[in-house]
Amino acid sequence: MKLRKVQETLYKIHRYLLEHHSEYFRRIVAERGDTLGRSDESPLPLPQDVTQQAFDCLLSFLYHGIYDPASISLADWTTILQVSTRLQCTKVREYAIRELTARRSSLPPVELLVLAKAHDVPAWLGPAYAELVRRPAPLSEDDAERLGARTAAQVARAREMLREEEYALFQQRRYGAKYVFPERPDEQLVARAVHDVFNLPGPA
């Protein structure tokens, strides 16, 4: 049995379980010696960014959830992905990615993008970007903050390109000629857009 310290809480856990699943634990034991983690005085440490809640979630999966994956909530799968990536639990990480991919439609596209970038799941990037580009509603301020300035600007540019192309194709099908946007837009429309988006005082 081994004891591991998470946010001042000591855990008594089967040694084989975590060493079998986690490259992080195997490396720590190899580097610091086999006696580490065998007593309350020398608990095997975890990274400081692994919270007690996340570690509990991982343990629950390893002891119980692995036999009944359908019982695990979407939020818990997200946590399992985070902690398994951090602790280098390769098989658990693959399991979490597979389950989250199957339930991808239940995740907001911004959440999916944040997860994909934070935990290196490139297969989720394309579908998440596509959903943000095609949906009617633009990015909210909270969405833009979570994505970061560069990504938010890229999404806005892609949305603009899509809508320009859609409108031009509509005009072509209806009138037989592809619409060309004017070099300078109507200034009243510009003023109204600026007023509405930036909440400036005074008339639009």
N, CA, C and O of each residue as an XYZ file, in Angstrom:
816
protein
N       0.845     -1.198      0.000
C       0.000      0.000      0.000
C       0.878      1.245      0.000
O       1.989      1.242      0.530
N       0.359      2.302     -0.602
C       1.115      3.558     -0.634
C       0.248      4.694     -0.149
O      -0.978      4.668     -0.257
N       0.914      5.684      0.383
C       0.210      6.870      0.843
C       0.593      8.040     -0.036
O       1.776      8.263     -0.294
N      -0.385      8.781     -0.497
C      -0.103      9.896     -1.379
C      -0.773     11.136     -0.814
O      -1.905     11.065     -0.337
N      -0.101     12.251     -0.859
C      -0.572     13.469     -0.231
C      -1.169     14.416     -1.270
O      -0.489     14.826     -2.211
N      -2.439     14.759     -1.093
C      -3.134     15.686     -1.979
C      -3.801     16.742     -1.115
O      -4.711     16.427     -0.348
N      -3.359     17.999     -1.228
C      -3.944     19.093     -0.457
C      -4.082     18.715      1.020
O      -5.145     18.877      1.619
N      -2.989     18.209      1.591
C      -2.898     17.833      3.013
C      -3.759     16.631      3.376
O      -3.920     16.339      4.561
N      -4.311     15.931      2.405
C      -5.066     14.707      2.667
C      -4.216     13.513      2.274
O      -3.677     13.466      1.168
N      -4.092     12.547      3.175
C      -3.323     11.340      2.899
C      -4.253     10.251      2.365
O      -5.324     10.002      2.918
N      -3.825      9.614      1.290
C      -4.589      8.531      0.680
C      -3.832      7.226      0.845
O      -2.619      7.170      0.640
N      -4.542      6.191      1.211
C      -3.956      4.857      1.266
C      -4.500      4.075      0.078
O      -5.685      3.744      0.030
N      -3.627      3.784     -0.875
C      -4.059      3.273     -2.165
C      -3.217      2.061     -2.543
O      -2.046      1.973     -2.173
N      -3.807      1.137     -3.271
C      -3.052      0.001     -3.775
C      -1.934      0.487     -4.686
O      -2.168      1.200     -5.662
N      -0.745      0.094     -4.353
C       0.424      0.568     -5.101
C       0.349      0.164     -6.572
O       0.628      0.967     -7.464
N      -0.025     -1.071     -6.807
C      -0.024     -1.565     -8.187
C      -0.940     -0.734     -9.075
O      -0.624     -0.483    -10.238
N      -2.074     -0.309     -8.527
C      -3.101      0.345     -9.340
C      -2.559      1.580    -10.049
O      -2.694      1.713    -11.265
N      -1.946      2.483     -9.287
C      -1.473      3.725     -9.890
C      -0.168      3.534    -10.659
O       0.036      4.167    -11.695
N       0.705      2.680    -10.170
C       1.948      2.451    -10.918
C       1.657      1.773    -12.251
O       2.351      2.012    -13.239
N       0.644      0.940    -12.277
C       0.272      0.262    -13.517
C      -0.252      1.266    -14.548
O       0.033      1.136    -15.738
N      -1.014      2.262    -14.096
C      -1.662      3.178    -15.021
C      -0.866      4.453    -15.280
O      -1.053      5.082    -16.322
N       0.015      4.851    -14.364
C       0.607      6.186    -14.426
C       2.112      6.163    -14.627
O       2.853      5.624    -13.804
N       2.558      6.755    -15.731
C       3.986      6.921    -15.973
C       4.583      7.880    -14.949
O       5.739      7.726    -14.555
N       3.804      8.866    -14.518
C       4.272      9.811    -13.502
C       4.690      9.068    -12.239
O       5.777      9.312    -11.715
N       3.841      8.160    -11.736
C       4.161      7.440    -10.501
C       5.333      6.487    -10.713
O       6.191      6.353     -9.840
N       5.371      5.838    -11.848
C       6.490      4.927    -12.094
C       7.805      5.685    -12.093
O       8.802      5.193    -11.564
N       7.823      6.873    -12.676
C       9.051      7.664    -12.726
C       9.452      8.155    -11.338
O      10.629      8.120    -10.980
N       8.460      8.618    -10.548
C       8.765      9.116     -9.200
C       9.376      8.014     -8.350
O      10.358      8.246     -7.644
N       8.808      6.821     -8.410
C       9.325      5.694     -7.622
C      10.725      5.323     -8.087
O      11.598      5.045     -7.266
N      10.944      5.317     -9.398
C      12.256      4.953     -9.911
C      13.318      5.975     -9.509
O      14.463      5.613     -9.237
N      12.937      7.251     -9.474
C      13.898      8.305     -9.168
C      14.161      8.460     -7.679
O      15.287      8.756     -7.278
N      13.133      8.262     -6.850
C      13.263      8.594     -5.426
C      13.355      7.383     -4.505
O      13.548      7.526     -3.297
N      13.219      6.214     -5.069
C      13.391      5.034     -4.242
C      12.078      4.359     -3.887
O      11.025      4.994     -3.829
N      12.165      3.072     -3.654
C      10.974      2.259     -3.433
C      10.337      2.486     -2.070
O       9.176      2.123     -1.876
N      11.057      3.074     -1.119
C      10.503      3.261      0.227
C       9.576      4.469      0.300
O       8.775      4.575      1.229
N       9.672      5.370     -0.655
C       8.829      6.551     -0.648
C       7.362      6.156     -0.804
O       6.994      5.362     -1.670
N       6.534      6.746      0.075
C       5.109      6.469     -0.005
C       4.651      5.300      0.824
O       3.499      4.881      0.713
N       5.527      4.759      1.659
C       5.144      3.601      2.467
C       4.781      3.969      3.897
O       4.455      3.094      4.698
N       4.833      5.268      4.228
C       4.477      5.689      5.577
C       3.869      7.083      5.527
O       3.968      7.793      4.527
N       3.225      7.459      6.655
C       2.649      8.803      6.739
C       3.729      9.880      6.670
O       3.474     10.996      6.217
N       4.923      9.542      7.117
C       5.997     10.525      7.174
C       6.620     10.784      5.802
O       7.222     11.835      5.585
N       6.484      9.856      4.898
C       7.097     10.047      3.567
C       6.083      9.728      2.467
O       6.275      8.790      1.693
N       5.013     10.505      2.403
C       4.010     10.254      1.358
C       4.540     10.596     -0.023
O       5.349     11.509     -0.187
N       4.083      9.868     -0.989
C       4.471     10.159     -2.363
C       3.700     11.380     -2.841
O       2.469     11.352     -2.841
N       4.376     12.452     -3.250
C       3.685     13.696     -3.587
C       3.071     13.657     -4.990
O       3.520     12.932     -5.877
N       2.042     14.458     -5.141
C       1.438     14.698     -6.439
C       1.768     16.116     -6.897
O       2.130     16.955     -6.072
N       1.652     16.401     -8.192
C       1.822     17.783     -8.643
C       0.845     18.703     -7.928
O      -0.290     18.311     -7.659
N       1.269     19.912     -7.620
C       0.438     20.843     -6.861
C      -0.833     21.238     -7.590
O      -1.813     21.635     -6.961
N      -0.823     21.131     -8.921
C      -2.016     21.527     -9.673
C      -3.051     20.412     -9.790
O      -4.085     20.603    -10.430
N      -2.793     19.254     -9.185
C      -3.798     18.188     -9.131
C      -4.594     18.363     -7.847
O      -4.053     18.200     -6.753
N      -5.872     18.692     -7.972
C      -6.700     18.955     -6.796
C      -7.220     17.658     -6.187
O      -7.192     16.599     -6.813
N      -7.691     17.771     -4.962
C      -8.273     16.614     -4.296
C      -9.489     16.088     -5.060
O      -9.675     14.878     -5.195
N     -10.311     17.009     -5.557
C     -11.503     16.593     -6.307
C     -11.115     15.821     -7.566
O     -11.733     14.808     -7.892
N     -10.092     16.300     -8.272
C      -9.659     15.635     -9.500
C      -9.076     14.261     -9.196
O      -9.339     13.298     -9.916
N      -8.280     14.169     -8.126
C      -7.681     12.885     -7.764
C      -8.753     11.897     -7.319
O      -8.691     10.716     -7.662
N      -9.738     12.374     -6.554
C     -10.858     11.511     -6.154
C     -11.591     10.969     -7.379
O     -11.993      9.806     -7.415
N     -11.755     11.827     -8.374
C     -12.446     11.430     -9.597
C     -11.671     10.332    -10.323
O     -12.258      9.368    -10.815
N     -10.353     10.487    -10.384
C      -9.521      9.469    -11.016
C      -9.607      8.143    -10.263
O      -9.761      7.084    -10.871
N      -9.507      8.211     -8.942
C      -9.584      6.985     -8.146
C     -10.939      6.296     -8.300
O     -11.010      5.071     -8.404
N     -12.001      7.079     -8.313
C     -13.336      6.515     -8.497
C     -13.426      5.781     -9.828
O     -14.039      4.718     -9.921
N     -12.815      6.352    -10.850
C     -12.827      5.684    -12.154
C     -12.021      4.389    -12.107
O     -12.484      3.356    -12.592
N     -10.828      4.432    -11.532
C      -9.960      3.260    -11.519
C     -10.540      2.122    -10.691
O     -10.372      0.954    -11.040
N     -11.222      2.454     -9.594
C     -11.766      1.418     -8.728
C     -13.154      0.948     -9.164
O     -13.503     -0.217     -8.974
N     -13.947      1.849     -9.748
C     -15.343      1.507    -10.038
C     -15.774      1.851    -11.465
O     -16.331      1.007    -12.167
N     -15.516      3.089    -11.893
C     -16.053      3.566    -13.156
C     -15.561      2.823    -14.376
O     -16.258      2.763    -15.389
N     -14.376      2.257    -14.296
C     -13.823      1.544    -15.439
C     -14.702      0.358    -15.822
O     -14.682     -0.096    -16.966
N     -15.477     -0.143    -14.849
C     -16.373     -1.266    -15.115
C     -17.775     -0.814    -15.513
O     -18.582     -1.625    -15.968
N     -18.069      0.471    -15.346
C     -19.395      0.993    -15.677
C     -19.257      2.415    -16.215
O     -19.689      3.365    -15.563
N     -18.659      2.573    -17.398
C     -18.387      3.926    -17.918
C     -19.644      4.759    -18.163
O     -19.590      5.988    -18.120
N     -20.770      4.102    -18.417
C     -22.004      4.847    -18.677
C     -22.478      5.614    -17.452
O     -23.261      6.556    -17.573
N     -22.004      5.214    -16.266
C     -22.431      5.881    -15.035
C     -21.652      7.170    -14.769
O     -21.994      7.913    -13.848
N     -20.621      7.445    -15.554
C     -19.764      8.606    -15.321
C     -20.333      9.802    -16.066
O     -20.659      9.712    -17.249
N     -20.449     10.921    -15.366
C     -21.030     12.129    -15.963
C     -20.050     12.774    -16.932
O     -18.855     12.475    -16.926
N     -20.577     13.663    -17.763
C     -19.750     14.398    -18.718
C     -18.699     15.235    -17.984
O     -17.541     15.294    -18.398
N     -19.113     15.875    -16.901
C     -18.174     16.697    -16.119
C     -17.042     15.844    -15.548
O     -15.888     16.269    -15.527
N     -17.375     14.647    -15.087
C     -16.339     13.771    -14.532
C     -15.395     13.256    -15.621
O     -14.196     13.114    -15.382
N     -15.924     12.977    -16.805
C     -15.038     12.577    -17.903
C     -14.058     13.698    -18.242
O     -12.893     13.446    -18.551
N     -14.538     14.929    -18.181
C     -13.660     16.072    -18.436
C     -12.545     16.132    -17.393
O     -11.383     16.367    -17.726
N     -12.910     15.916    -16.129
C     -11.909     15.903    -15.063
C     -10.936     14.748    -15.232
O      -9.733     14.906    -15.021
N     -11.457     13.582    -15.613
C     -10.592     12.417    -15.831
C      -9.595     12.686    -16.950
O      -8.433     12.291    -16.856
N     -10.041     13.355    -18.003
C      -9.119     13.718    -19.078
C      -8.021     14.628    -18.546
O      -6.846     14.426    -18.851
N      -8.389     15.618    -17.760
C      -7.412     16.573    -17.239
C      -6.363     15.886    -16.358
O      -5.161     16.071    -16.547
N      -6.838     15.092    -15.395
C      -5.902     14.503    -14.431
C      -5.104     13.362    -15.058
O      -3.940     13.168    -14.709
N      -5.700     12.609    -15.969
C      -4.958     11.519    -16.613
C      -3.869     12.081    -17.529
O      -2.803     11.480    -17.668
N      -4.130     13.213    -18.145
C      -3.093     13.856    -18.956
C      -1.948     14.333    -18.070
O      -0.776     14.152    -18.403
N      -2.295     14.943    -16.942
C      -1.274     15.484    -16.035
C      -0.424     14.378    -15.423
O       0.783     14.550    -15.251
N      -1.043     13.237    -15.091
C      -0.325     12.148    -14.431
C       0.165     11.095    -15.418
O       0.677     10.048    -15.023
N       0.001     11.387    -16.700
C       0.496     10.510    -17.761
C      -0.083      9.097    -17.655
O       0.631      8.098    -17.745
N      -1.388      9.052    -17.461
C      -2.117      7.779    -17.459
C      -2.630      7.553    -18.885
O      -3.770      7.899    -19.196
N      -1.810      6.986    -19.732
C      -2.072      6.945    -21.160
C      -3.377      6.234    -21.498
O      -4.189      6.761    -22.259
N      -3.586      5.055    -20.947
C      -4.791      4.279    -21.269
C      -6.045      4.964    -20.746
O      -7.075      4.980    -21.420
N      -5.960      5.528    -19.551
C      -7.113      6.237    -18.987
C      -7.418      7.466    -19.841
O      -8.581      7.760    -20.120
N      -6.393      8.168    -20.244
C      -6.567      9.344    -21.116
C      -7.259      8.952    -22.423
O      -8.191      9.626    -22.860
N      -6.810      7.877    -23.038
C      -7.434      7.407    -24.283
C      -8.898      7.049    -24.058
O      -9.751      7.331    -24.899
N      -9.177      6.433    -22.930
C     -10.546      6.073    -22.571
C     -11.403      7.336    -22.460
O     -12.512      7.393    -22.992
N     -10.877      8.341    -21.767
C     -11.621      9.591    -21.576
C     -11.857     10.301    -22.910
O     -12.949     10.816    -23.153
N     -10.849     10.331    -23.766
C     -11.005     10.967    -25.076
C     -12.070     10.251    -25.890
O     -12.886     10.890    -26.554
N     -12.062      8.926    -25.839
C     -13.061      8.149    -26.584
C     -14.475      8.441    -26.092
O     -15.392      8.633    -26.890
N     -14.643      8.473    -24.772
C     -15.971      8.732    -24.209
C     -16.432     10.161    -24.484
O     -17.595     10.385    -24.820
N     -15.527     11.123    -24.342
C     -15.895     12.521    -24.608
C     -16.175     12.754    -26.090
O     -17.033     13.562    -26.443
N     -15.455     12.050    -26.954
C     -15.715     12.161    -28.387
C     -17.116     11.659    -28.706
O     -17.826     12.257    -29.514
N     -17.513     10.566    -28.075
C     -18.850     10.018    -28.306
C     -19.940     10.969    -27.823
O     -21.052     10.964    -28.351
N     -19.620     11.789    -26.814
C     -20.602     12.721    -26.256
C     -20.293     14.170    -26.657
O     -20.750     15.114    -26.013
N     -19.526     14.323    -27.711
C     -19.039     15.646    -28.097
C     -20.156     16.650    -28.343
O     -19.997     17.838    -28.060
N     -21.276     16.184    -28.864
C     -22.376     17.103    -29.165
C     -22.958     17.740    -27.907
O     -23.639     18.762    -27.990
N     -22.696     17.146    -26.743
C     -23.196     17.698    -25.481
C     -22.273     18.760    -24.902
O     -22.638     19.444    -23.946
N     -21.083     18.903    -25.472
C     -20.131     19.901    -24.989
C     -20.246     21.173    -25.821
O     -20.237     21.095    -27.049
N     -20.354     22.340    -25.191
C     -20.328     23.591    -25.955
C     -19.032     23.684    -26.753
O     -17.984     23.256    -26.269
N     -19.081     24.233    -27.964
C     -17.874     24.262    -28.805
C     -16.698     25.005    -28.175
O     -15.546     24.627    -28.385
N     -16.978     26.056    -27.406
C     -15.881     26.772    -26.747
C     -15.215     25.872    -25.714
O     -13.988     25.837    -25.612
N     -16.021     25.150    -24.955
C     -15.475     24.207    -23.968
C     -14.634     23.139    -24.660
O     -13.564     22.767    -24.178
N     -15.132     22.650    -25.794
C     -14.406     21.623    -26.538
C     -13.058     22.154    -27.029
O     -12.047     21.453    -26.964
N     -13.050     23.391    -27.519
C     -11.797     23.995    -27.979
C     -10.793     24.164    -26.839
O      -9.609     23.860    -26.988
N     -11.280     24.649    -25.713
C     -10.402     24.856    -24.561
C      -9.791     23.519    -24.121
O      -8.594     23.439    -23.846
N     -10.611     22.486    -24.058
C     -10.118     21.160    -23.675
C      -9.116     20.625    -24.693
O      -8.070     20.090    -24.326
N      -9.446     20.774    -25.970
C      -8.578     20.252    -27.023
C      -7.197     20.887    -26.975
O      -6.189     20.201    -27.139
N      -7.148     22.196    -26.750
C      -5.867     22.893    -26.713
C      -5.099     22.605    -25.426
O      -3.879     22.439    -25.441
N      -5.828     22.547    -24.315
C      -5.162     22.337    -23.028
C      -4.596     20.934    -22.901
O      -3.580     20.726    -22.238
N      -5.261     19.956    -23.545
C      -4.876     18.556    -23.332
C      -4.483     17.846    -24.619
O      -4.451     16.616    -24.677
N      -4.182     18.638    -25.661
C      -3.613     18.110    -26.895
C      -4.493     17.023    -27.519
O      -4.092     15.867    -27.656
N      -5.720     17.445    -27.896
C      -6.627     16.531    -28.603
C      -6.980     17.203    -29.934
O      -8.067     17.766    -30.064
N      -6.087     17.154    -30.919
C      -6.288     17.908    -32.162
C      -7.517     17.491    -32.950
O      -8.040     18.289    -33.728
N      -7.996     16.259    -32.774
C      -9.161     15.797    -33.532
C     -10.419     16.590    -33.206
O     -11.367     16.589    -33.990
N     -10.443     17.269    -32.055
C     -11.630     18.041    -31.670
C     -11.603     19.461    -32.235
O     -12.633     20.135    -32.229
N     -10.475     19.924    -32.713
C     -10.363     21.325    -33.115
C     -11.268     21.651    -34.300
O     -12.038     22.610    -34.243
N     -11.186     20.869    -35.367
C     -11.964     21.143    -36.571
C     -13.462     21.209    -36.315
O     -14.099     22.195    -36.685
N     -14.049     20.176    -35.684
C     -15.488     20.228    -35.410
C     -15.903     21.396    -34.519
O     -16.966     21.982    -34.722
N     -15.070     21.740    -33.531
C     -15.413     22.848    -32.633
C     -15.350     24.181    -33.364
O     -16.246     25.012    -33.213
N     -14.300     24.394    -34.157
C     -14.212     25.622    -34.948
C     -15.394     25.730    -35.912
O     -15.994     26.795    -36.057
N     -15.718     24.621    -36.565
C     -16.820     24.634    -37.535
C     -18.139     25.012    -36.883
O     -18.936     25.754    -37.456
N     -18.366     24.493    -35.671
C     -19.612     24.821    -34.975
C     -19.670     26.308    -34.615
O     -20.728     26.928    -34.716
N     -18.556     26.872    -34.202
C     -18.532     28.300    -33.873
C     -18.722     29.167    -35.114
O     -19.324     30.239    -35.042
N     -18.216     28.709    -36.233
C     -18.331     29.486    -37.470
C     -19.750     29.421    -38.033
O     -20.260     30.411    -38.557
N     -20.387     28.249    -37.923
C     -21.701     28.090    -38.559
C     -22.870     28.534    -37.692
O     -23.943     28.822    -38.222
N     -22.697     28.598    -36.387
C     -23.847     28.901    -35.541
C     -24.298     30.356    -35.744
O     -23.477     31.217    -36.060
N     -25.586     30.631    -35.565
C     -26.084     32.001    -35.784
C     -25.488     33.034    -34.830
O     -25.178     34.153    -35.239
N     -25.328     32.661    -33.565
C     -24.871     33.636    -32.560
C     -23.359     33.825    -32.635
O     -22.621     32.848    -32.760
N     -22.888     35.068    -32.561
C     -21.442     35.319    -32.529
C     -20.868     34.944    -31.162
O     -21.605     34.572    -30.249
N     -19.548     35.046    -31.036
C     -18.901     34.802    -29.755
C     -19.357     35.834    -28.734
O     -19.451     37.022    -29.041
N     -19.637     35.380    -27.532
C     -19.908     36.317    -26.444
C     -18.585     36.822    -25.886
O     -17.523     36.295    -26.219
N     -18.649     37.844    -25.037
C     -17.424     38.360    -24.410
C     -16.756     37.273    -23.568
O     -15.530     37.158    -23.560
N     -17.562     36.476    -22.861
C     -16.992     35.396    -22.042
C     -16.318     34.342    -22.921
O     -15.246     33.840    -22.585
N     -16.954     34.010    -24.054
C     -16.351     33.054    -24.982
C     -15.003     33.563    -25.480
O     -14.015     32.830    -25.489
N     -14.976     34.827    -25.894
C     -13.741     35.413    -26.430
C     -12.638     35.422    -25.377
O     -11.471     35.184    -25.690
N     -13.011     35.696    -24.135
C     -12.012     35.709    -23.060
C     -11.430     34.321    -22.833
O     -10.229     34.175    -22.605
N     -12.279     33.307    -22.895
C     -11.795     31.942    -22.689
C     -10.902     31.485    -23.838
O      -9.918     30.777    -23.624
N     -11.250     31.892    -25.054
C     -10.487     31.447    -26.217
C      -9.187     32.215    -26.392
O      -8.222     31.690    -26.948
N      -9.157     33.452    -25.922
C      -7.995     34.290    -26.145
C      -8.182     35.155    -27.377
O      -8.964     34.821    -28.266
N      -7.462     36.268    -27.428
C      -7.668     37.271    -28.473
C      -7.408     36.719    -29.869
O      -8.193     36.969    -30.784
N      -6.328     35.977    -30.049
C      -5.977     35.492    -31.377
C      -7.031     34.525    -31.915
O      -7.486     34.665    -33.051
N      -7.414     33.552    -31.104
C      -8.405     32.573    -31.564
C      -9.753     33.226    -31.802
O     -10.428     32.907    -32.781
N     -10.159     34.140    -30.918
C     -11.432     34.840    -31.095
C     -11.437     35.633    -32.396
O     -12.442     35.659    -33.106
N     -10.318     36.280    -32.708
C     -10.223     37.038    -33.962
C     -10.293     36.113    -35.172
O     -10.918     36.452    -36.177
N      -9.656     34.946    -35.081
C      -9.697     33.985    -36.183
C     -11.118     33.463    -36.408
O     -11.564     33.325    -37.547
N     -11.820     33.177    -35.314
C     -13.207     32.712    -35.434
C     -14.067     33.799    -36.067
O     -14.870     33.515    -36.956
N     -13.905     35.042    -35.617
C     -14.685     36.155    -36.176
C     -14.401     36.325    -37.665
O     -15.316     36.583    -38.447
N     -13.138     36.182    -38.059
C     -12.790     36.332    -39.473
C     -13.411     35.213    -40.311
O     -13.910     35.458    -41.410
N     -13.377     33.989    -39.789
C     -13.974     32.865    -40.517
C     -15.486     33.027    -40.646
O     -16.057     32.718    -41.693
N     -16.137     33.511    -39.588
C     -17.582     33.754    -39.650
C     -17.902     34.815    -40.711
O     -18.867     34.681    -41.463
N     -17.090     35.854    -40.759
C     -17.298     36.927    -41.728
C     -17.139     36.408    -43.154
O     -17.935     36.733    -44.035
N     -16.109     35.603    -43.370
C     -15.882     35.022    -44.701
C     -17.051     34.145    -45.122
O     -17.511     34.214    -46.262
N     -17.528     33.318    -44.195
C     -18.643     32.426    -44.515
C     -19.880     33.210    -44.916
O     -20.533     32.887    -45.908
N     -20.203     34.243    -44.141
C     -21.426     34.997    -44.423
C     -21.307     35.803    -45.720
O     -22.292     35.956    -46.443
N     -20.137     36.307    -46.015
C     -19.933     36.995    -47.289
C     -20.139     36.032    -48.452
O     -20.800     36.371    -49.433
N     -19.578     34.843    -48.343
C     -19.701     33.860    -49.416
C     -21.145     33.379    -49.558
O     -21.646     33.212    -50.669
N     -21.808     33.157    -48.419
C     -23.196     32.720    -48.481
C     -24.075     33.768    -49.167
O     -24.927     33.433    -49.990
N     -23.857     35.042    -48.818
C     -24.677     36.104    -49.407
C     -24.378     36.260    -50.895
O     -25.289     36.465    -51.697
N     -23.104     36.163    -51.262
C     -22.730     36.289    -52.661
C     -23.329     35.144    -53.487
O     -23.806     35.368    -54.599
N     -23.306     33.931    -52.952
C     -23.886     32.792    -53.661
C     -25.401     32.929    -53.785
O     -25.981     32.577    -54.812
N     -26.033     33.441    -52.736
C     -27.479     33.676    -52.791
C     -27.821     34.650    -53.912
O     -28.755     34.421    -54.680
N     -27.061     35.733    -54.000
C     -27.300     36.720    -55.040
C     -27.065     36.123    -56.427
O     -27.793     36.414    -57.376
N     -26.028     35.281    -56.524
C     -25.733     34.672    -57.815
C     -26.854     33.744    -58.261
O     -27.249     33.757    -59.426
N     -27.370     32.935    -57.330
C     -28.457     32.015    -57.682
C     -29.728     32.785    -58.044
O     -30.488     32.377    -58.922
N     -29.943     33.906    -57.350
C     -31.194     34.643    -57.568
C     -31.141     35.560    -58.785
O     -32.118     35.679    -59.525
N     -29.989     36.210    -58.989
C     -29.909     37.222    -60.042
C     -28.923     36.869    -61.154
O     -28.803     37.603    -62.134
N     -28.230     35.764    -61.005
C     -27.316     35.337    -62.061
C     -25.968     36.010    -62.036
O     -25.155     35.801    -62.937
N     -25.712     36.814    -61.022
C     -24.408     37.489    -60.903
C     -23.993     37.487    -59.437
O     -24.803     37.746    -58.547
N     -22.726     37.192    -59.206
C     -22.232     37.139    -57.837
C     -22.097     38.543    -57.266
O     -21.531     39.434    -57.900
N     -22.617     38.724    -56.076
C     -22.601     40.051    -55.447
C     -21.176     40.449    -55.059
O     -20.424     39.640    -54.517
N     -20.822     41.678    -55.336
C     -19.516     42.222    -54.937
C     -19.765     43.295    -53.875
O     -20.502     44.254    -54.107
N     -19.146     43.120    -52.719
C     -19.356     44.079    -51.643
C     -18.734     45.425    -51.994
O     -17.656     45.468    -52.588
N     -19.396     46.529    -51.636
C     -18.852     47.863    -51.948
C     -17.553     48.118    -51.193
O     -17.328     47.574    -50.112
N     -16.709     48.950    -51.778
C     -15.444     49.277    -51.126
C     -15.671     49.991    -49.800
O     -14.932     49.773    -48.840
N     -16.694     50.846    -49.745
C     -17.018     51.555    -48.506
C     -18.467     51.257    -48.147
O     -19.373     51.560    -48.924
N     -18.697     50.657    -46.960
C     -20.074     50.356    -46.560
C     -20.841     51.624    -46.199
O     -20.258     52.692    -46.008
N     -22.132     51.484    -46.112
C     -23.012     52.590    -45.731
C     -22.624     53.087    -44.335
O     -22.581     52.294    -43.395
N     -22.346     54.370    -44.186
C     -21.858     54.911    -42.920
C     -22.912     54.838    -41.813
O     -22.569     54.710    -40.637
N     -24.170     54.917    -42.177
C     -25.216     54.773    -41.165
C     -25.227     53.362    -40.588
O     -25.428     53.170    -39.389
N     -25.010     52.385    -41.452
C     -24.936     50.996    -40.979
C     -23.701     50.795    -40.092
O     -23.760     50.085    -39.089
N     -22.595     51.422    -40.468
C     -21.376     51.334    -39.651
C     -21.630     51.922    -38.267
O     -21.281     51.315    -37.254
N     -22.233     53.096    -38.228
C     -22.507     53.759    -36.951
C     -23.435     52.921    -36.082
O     -23.248     52.829    -34.869
N     -24.434     52.313    -36.708
C     -25.373     51.494    -35.940
C     -24.685     50.262    -35.368
O     -24.923     49.893    -34.218
N     -23.840     49.629    -36.161
C     -23.126     48.442    -35.695
C     -22.198     48.781    -34.532
O     -22.148     48.063    -33.533
N     -21.464     49.885    -34.674
C     -20.552     50.315    -33.607
C     -21.333     50.617    -32.335
O     -20.920     50.224    -31.244
N     -22.443     51.306    -32.468
C     -23.271     51.662    -31.322
C     -23.803     50.415    -30.623
O     -23.756     50.316    -29.397
N     -24.307     49.471    -31.405
C     -24.933     48.279    -30.819
C     -23.917     47.350    -30.162
O     -24.180     46.802    -29.091
N     -22.762     47.170    -30.792
C     -21.773     46.218    -30.276
C     -21.001     46.793    -29.092
O     -20.738     46.086    -28.120
N     -20.633     48.088    -29.171
C     -19.772     48.669    -28.152
C     -20.529     49.464    -27.096
O     -19.927     50.052    -26.197
N     -21.868     49.477    -27.215
C     -22.720     50.130    -26.214
C     -22.300     51.576    -25.959
O     -22.171     52.001    -24.811
N     -22.090     52.317    -27.029
C     -21.691     53.719    -26.885
C     -22.913     54.589    -26.592
O     -24.013     54.275    -27.046
N     -22.736     55.673    -25.844
C     -23.862     56.570    -25.553
C     -24.259     57.365    -26.789
O     -23.477     57.514    -27.728
N     -25.464     57.861    -26.774
C     -25.931     58.714    -27.861
C     -26.652     57.900    -28.916
O     -26.692     56.671    -28.844
N     -27.230     58.594    -29.909
C     -27.979     57.899    -30.958
C     -27.093     57.078    -31.870
O     -25.913     57.381    -32.044
N     -27.672     56.030    -32.456
C     -26.919     55.176    -33.379
C     -26.694     55.909    -34.687
O     -26.078     55.364    -35.602
